[in-house]
Amino acid sequence: MATGASTMAGHLGGDQAAPDPLTPGGETTEAKLRALEARLHQLGNLMVAYSGGVDSAFLAATAHRVMGDRMLAVLADSPSLARRDMEQAHAFAHSIAMPLRVIATEELERPEYQRNDANRCFHCKDELFNVMGALSTELGFGHLAYGMNLDDTRDFRPGQRAAVEHDVLAPLADAGLTKQEVRALAKEAGYTLWDRPAAPCLSSRVEYGRTVTREVLWQVEQAEESVRGLGFRELRVRHHGELARVEIARTEMARALTIEMFDAISAALKKAGFKYVTIDCSGFRSGSLNDLLPADVLVRRGA
């Protein structure tokens, strides 16, 4: 399924391929891939925080291709990870025979995580990197890495601060790879997940200030699975207590805007425990709950 390093790079830069456009920094995507491979080769061994999303999957798969069994993908199992995402992560790792270790993380037991303020993501990643750090010491791995890409450095992501504090590497961002480039390289490699919609943790659907509990996360997961069961692909169900705010990608919105679909979505989400259901007219937006955060919080980004 995966394409070898020399074959992939050769295809990207070969006579049959379209010219690789220069990025704003002047480097081609092929050059960035070479830089990523060289960096991974230098590390000797590596443990990768792996969620099954495109970025972490591409990083882990590339590390596996370059380093073989000197890398280990680590998948954190917690109530904030949807079972669908867990299954897809397992399936991809199995498809390329990538070494995988599943660990349990207990961020939900942390009061500072449960209270769900703007720093929730920091506490999640802090828990993850603590557990990974202990495992790396046990198994003799000298480096940890995660799938932050260059675009992520421009967004509000408190988890980046946890990565800095734990000396976790970000090879994709260091190589200058953007989200679009990672998807393009994943497609070129033959990874079927190249166009998988982003799937952040279930807690990211819960409005800030509302306590994150297992019950709340279960409710969100059941609601989103129900909407997917109606044929929608890219969506979020935002948890506002008794109210569910459904965001559907604008490319799919027309299909949602019928009385019959309103009834179907409403029935599905009320079955999941919500009393009121609304369709967000603005459609799906990644991180839409951040719109309510004060400007002084947002400008801190990952700092």
N, C-alpha and C positions, 0 to 999 in steps of 0.2 A: 504493500500500500504506500509506504513512504518511499521517496526517491532518494538515492544516495547523494552525498554532498557534492561530489564532482559532477554527477549527472544533473542535479538541480541547478547548480551554478552555471554549468555549461548550457543548459536549455535556456536559462534566463538571459544569458549573454550571447547565445549562438546565432548563427545566420538565420535560423528559422523564426527566431523570436522578434517581436517588435522592439524597436529601440527603447531602452529603459530611460525614462525621463529623469532629468536632474531634479533633485529636491531643492527647496529653497537654500539649503546649506551647500549645494553644489555636489553632493554625493548621490550616486545611483543606489537604487534598492539593492542591486547585486553587491555593490561595495559594502553596504551596511551589513548584508548577510555574511560576507567574508570577515568583516570585523567582529561580528558576533561569534562566528565559528572559531576565530583565532583567540578571542577572549576565553571562550569555554575551554579550549584546548590548554590554555595556560593554567587554568585553575587546578588541574589534577583530578579533583573529585568535587562533587556538587550535590546538594540536596535542594530540590525545587519544590516550593509551595505550589501545589497543583489543585485546581478547582474543576477542571474540565472545560473552562471557558477558552476562547480562541487564543488569548495571549499566553496564559499559563501552559496551555496544551502545546502551543507551538514552541515555547521556550523549552519545555520538558522534552518534547520530541527531538528538537535540535540538539539538546544536550545528550540525549540518548544516542543519536546518530553519531555525534562527535566523540563522546566519551565512553559509550558502551555501558558496561555494568559499573563504571565508576561514578554513575549518577543514580539518584533515587528520587522518584516523584513521591511526594507526601500529600495525601488527601485527608483533610480534616473533616471528620464526621461530627456534626452537631445539629441541634434542632433548627438552626438557622439555614441549613443546607437542604434544599428541596430534594425529595427522593428521586425525582426525575433527573436532576443534575448529578446526583450520586451515581445513578445507573449509567448515564451517558459518560461520566468520567471513567468509570470502570471499563466500559465498552471500548473507549478509545485507547486506553492504556493496553488493554488486551489485544487490540487489533494490530498494534505495532510491537508487541512483546516487550513493553517498557516496564522496568522494575517499579513496583508500586507498593507503598506502605500506607495503610489507613490508620489514622490516630484519632483519639477522642479528645476534643477540646471542651473546656467548661466555662466559656465566656458567659453563658447564661446564669452562672452562679455568682457572677461579680455584680455587686450592687451598682457600681459605676457604669456597667454595661446596661443593666436593666433599666436604669433611669432614663436612658435613651435621649441624651442631649447631643449637641453637635460633635462631641468627641467619641461617640459610640464606636465608630470604626477603629479609632486608636486602640481602645480596650480589646476589641476583637483580635486585631493583628498582634497586639502585645501578648495575648494569650497564645495565639498560634505560634509566634516565634519563640516564646518561652518553651513550649512543648517540643517544637522542632529542634531548638538548641540543645535540650537535654538528650533527645534522640541522636543528634549528630555527634555529641560527645560519646555516647554509648557505642555508636557504630563506626566512629573514626572518620566522620566527614568534616572537612575543614572549612567548608563554605556553605552558606545558605543563599538562596535567590528566590525572587518572586517575579510575576509577570507584568510589572509596570512598563507601559510603553511611553514614548515621548509625549503623546497627547495628554496622558494622565498627569504629567507634571504641571499642566496648566489648569487643572480642575481642583475643586475642593475635596481633598482626600486625606483626612487626618491619619489614616493608616500608614501613610508615607513616613510620618514622624516616628512611628513604632519601628519601621524598617531601618531608619537611620540609627535609632537608639540600639538596635540589636545587630548592627553591622550587616544587614541583609542586602545583598547585591541586586541590582536591577539591570541585567545585561541587555534587555531589549532597548530600554531608554538610553543606556550608555552607548549603544551602537547607533542611536538616532532613529530607530524604527518607529514609525507612526502606526496608529491602529489600522489605517487603510493598507499600509505596506505589510503589516503582519498578516492581514487577511489575504492579500494577494500572494504572499509567499506560502501560506498554508494551502491555498488553492493549487498553486503550482506543484506543491509536494504531494498532492492527491489526498489531503486530509478532508474528509467529508464535512467536518465541523467548521470549515473556513467561513461560512456565512451564518453560523449559529448566532441568534440574537444574544446580546449581552444578558447575563443572568446573575446580577449581584445577590447577596444574601437576602433571605426573607425579611430580616429586620429592617432593611432599607425601605420597605413598603409601609412601615409604621410611622405615623406622624411623630415628630419630635415632642418629647415630654410625656408621651403615653408609654407606660411601663411595658417592656418587652417580656412576655411570658411564653411558655410552651404552647399554651392554649391560643394566644394571639397568632403565633407563627403557624400553628396548625390551621387556623381559620384562613389565613392568607393563602397558604398552600392549596387548601381545598378549593378556595374561590378561584384561584388562577387556573387550576387544573380543569375546573368546570367551564371556564370561558374558553380555554384551549379546546375542550371537547366540543365546543360549538363551531370550531373551525378557524379560530383566530390564532395567529402565529406570534406576533410581537405585541406585548401588552404588559400592564401592571395593574394590580388591584391595590390601591392605597387604603390603608386601614385608618379610619377616623372615628374609632369607637363604634357606635351603632351604624355609622354611615360607611359604605364602601364607595370609593371614587375610582371608576374604571377608566384607565387610559388605554386606548387602542391606537396602533400606528395609523397615521393619516391615510396611508395607502390602502388600509383595510376598513377605514371608517365608514365608507358608503354602505358596506354590507351590514354594518351594525345599526344603521339608522332606519329601521323599519319597526312598526309596532310589534310584529311577530318576534323580532330579535330582542327588542326591549323586554318583552314578556319572558323570553327564554333566559336572558341574562339576569333579570330580576329574580326569577324563580330559583336559578342556580345559586345566586349569592345569598338569598334568604335561607336557602337550605344549609348554607355554610355558617349561618348564624347572624347575618347582618339584618337589621330592621329596615334600613333605607339604602337604596342603590341609585347612583348617579353616573352618567357617562360624561367624562370631561371633554368639553367641546374643543379644547386645544390638542387633544390626542396624546399619544405617548411621548413623554420627554424624560430622558434619563436624568435622574437626580432632581425631579421636579419639587420634592419636598424641601430642597435647599433654597427654593425661592423665598421662603419665609425667614431664613436666617439673617441676622443683622449683617450689614456690610463689613463691619470690623471683624466678624468671624470669617466671612468668606475670603477676605483678602489674605488671611493667614495660609490658605491652601493647605499644603501638607506640613507646614512648619509648626 
